[in-house]
Amino acid sequence: MQLFNKSDDNDRGQVGIGTLIIFIAMVLVAAVAAGVLINTAGLLQSRAEDTGADAQAQVSNQINVISATGVVDTTDAEVDTVTLLVKKSPGSDPVDLSAATIQYVSDTSDATLTFETGTAAGADNFEILYANDTDASVTVLDASSDRLKIVLDTTAIEGSGLGEGEHATLRIVDQSGATTTYGVNVPDTLGSKNYVLV
């Protein structure tokens, strides 16, 4: 009585070929998976580098407000225009003010101001004036010694100027997304002054 069938050489060859095919398929699947992982890792690394550069720019690319003055309309005791003298902060990349926006917020007004070439300051735009620029780049702060003036028409924005004791907040956002906040505070008494620090 025979309890088991003895396999011959032909049977062993067929099993070996099947195992080889499965092994090759596993290797191919592993290679495809590895390729996907490598591509994903490269993409994530690229995004991380871009995000890091953007975050660094937002921290370092600050605008420093050196001083702010207001022109007083003595007939109604209001500040009609505000001029900010600005420079770039130390270590900052060049800052193009023509690509910046200014969010103007007061007790009675809220406006987003942009720059328009050849246009005076108005209800929805600000003006850039030359103060001191080493390479005459007009709207770009690219050297530590560069100084530019940002002019805001508070009468156009508010409908009337900023009165005595009134204040407004300016959020200057440059092309990199960095934000500089400055508070404009009109003195409690303007008297007969034509210009005041705000």
C-alpha positions in Angstrom: 0.0 0.0 0.0 1.5 3.4 -1.1 1.0 6.2 1.5 2.2 9.1 -0.6 3.1 10.0 -4.1 6.7 10.6 -4.8 7.2 13.8 -6.8 9.3 13.6 -9.9 11.7 16.1 -11.3 9.1 17.8 -13.5 6.9 18.7 -10.5 9.8 20.3 -8.7 10.7 22.5 -11.7 7.1 23.8 -11.9 7.1 24.8 -8.2 10.4 26.6 -8.6 9.2 28.6 -11.6 6.1 29.7 -9.7 8.1 30.8 -6.7 10.5 32.7 -9.0 7.5 34.6 -10.6 6.1 35.5 -7.2 9.5 36.7 -6.0 10.0 38.9 -9.1 6.5 40.3 -8.7 7.3 41.2 -5.0 10.6 42.9 -6.1 8.8 44.9 -8.7 6.1 46.0 -6.2 8.8 46.9 -3.7 10.6 48.9 -6.3 7.5 50.9 -7.3 6.7 51.6 -3.7 10.2 52.7 -3.0 10.0 55.1 -6.0 6.8 56.6 -4.8 8.2 57.1 -1.3 11.4 58.7 -2.7 9.3 61.1 -4.9 7.0 61.9 -1.9 10.0 62.6 0.3 11.6 64.9 -2.3 8.3 66.8 -2.7 7.9 67.2 1.0 11.5 68.3 1.4 11.0 70.9 -1.3 7.8 72.2 0.3 9.5 72.3 3.7 12.4 74.4 2.3 10.0 76.8 0.6 7.9 77.1 3.8 11.0 77.7 5.8 12.2 80.4 3.5 8.8 82.1 3.5 8.7 81.9 7.3 12.2 83.4 7.6 11.3 86.2 5.2 8.2 87.0 7.2 10.3 87.3 10.4 13.3 89.1 9.0 11.8 91.4 6.3 10.5 94.1 8.6 10.0 97.8 7.8 11.2 100.2 10.5 9.2 103.4 10.9 11.8 106.1 11.8 9.3 108.9 12.3 5.8 109.9 11.4 4.5 113.5 10.9 1.1 114.9 10.2 0.1 118.0 8.2 -2.4 120.0 10.2 -5.3 121.9 8.7 -5.5 124.8 11.1 -9.0 125.8 10.0 -10.6 122.7 11.4 -7.8 121.4 13.7 -7.4 118.1 11.9 -4.4 116.1 10.5 -5.1 115.9 6.8 -2.1 113.8 5.7 0.3 111.5 7.5 3.9 110.8 6.3 5.9 107.9 7.5 9.7 107.9 7.0 10.7 104.2 6.7 13.8 102.0 6.2 14.3 98.3 6.1 15.3 96.4 9.2 18.8 95.0 9.7 19.3 91.7 7.9 16.2 92.2 5.8 16.0 91.3 2.2 15.1 94.2 -0.2 11.6 95.4 0.4 9.6 96.7 -2.5 7.0 99.1 -1.1 5.2 99.2 -4.5 4.1 95.6 -3.8 3.0 96.4 -0.2 -0.4 96.9 1.2 -1.4 99.1 4.1 -4.4 98.3 6.3 -5.7 101.5 7.8 -8.0 101.1 10.8 -9.4 103.9 13.0 -12.6 104.3 15.2 -14.6 105.4 12.1 -12.7 103.9 9.1 -11.2 100.8 7.7 -9.4 100.8 4.4 -6.9 98.7 2.5 -4.4 100.9 0.6 -2.2 100.0 -2.3 0.4 101.8 -4.4 -0.4 103.2 -7.8 2.4 104.7 -9.9 2.1 108.4 -10.6 -1.0 108.7 -8.3 -1.2 110.9 -5.3 -2.4 109.5 -2.0 -6.2 109.0 -1.9 -9.0 107.0 -0.3 -7.6 103.6 -1.4 -4.0 104.2 -2.2 -0.8 105.6 -0.7 2.1 107.5 -2.2 5.8 106.9 -2.1 8.2 109.8 -2.1 12.0 109.8 -2.4 13.9 110.7 0.8 17.3 109.0 0.5 18.0 106.1 -1.9 21.6 105.1 -2.8 20.7 103.6 -6.2 17.5 105.6 -7.0 15.4 102.4 -7.0 12.5 104.7 -6.1 10.2 102.2 -4.3 12.7 99.6 -3.1 14.5 99.6 0.2 17.5 97.6 -0.7 20.3 99.2 1.4 20.4 99.9 5.1 20.9 103.6 4.4 17.8 103.9 2.1 14.9 106.1 3.3 11.5 106.4 1.7 8.4 108.3 2.6 4.9 106.8 2.7 2.2 109.4 2.4 -1.4 108.7 3.5 -4.3 111.1 2.9 -6.3 110.8 6.1 -9.0 113.3 4.9 -9.7 111.1 1.8 -9.8 107.9 3.9 -11.8 109.2 6.8 -14.0 111.7 5.0 -12.4 114.3 7.3 -8.9 114.4 8.9 -7.9 112.9 12.2 -9.0 115.2 14.9 -7.3 116.0 18.2 -6.7 112.9 20.4 -7.8 110.5 17.6 -5.7 107.6 16.6 -5.4 105.0 13.8 -3.5 101.7 13.3 -1.5 101.0 10.2 -0.5 97.4 9.3 2.1 97.4 6.5 2.4 94.1 4.7 5.3 93.8 2.3 5.7 91.4 -0.7 7.0 88.6 1.5 4.0 88.8 3.9 6.0 90.3 6.7 3.8 92.7 8.8 4.8 96.0 10.5 2.3 97.6 12.8 2.4 101.3 13.6 0.1 103.4 15.7 -0.7 107.0 14.6 -1.7 109.1 17.6 -2.8 112.7 17.1 -1.8 115.0 20.0 -4.7 116.1 22.3 -4.1 119.7 21.3 -2.9 120.8 17.9 -3.1 124.6 18.6 -1.7 126.6 15.7 0.9 124.0 14.6 1.2 123.2 10.9 3.1 119.9 11.5 3.0 117.5 14.4 4.6 114.1 15.3 1.9 111.4 15.2 
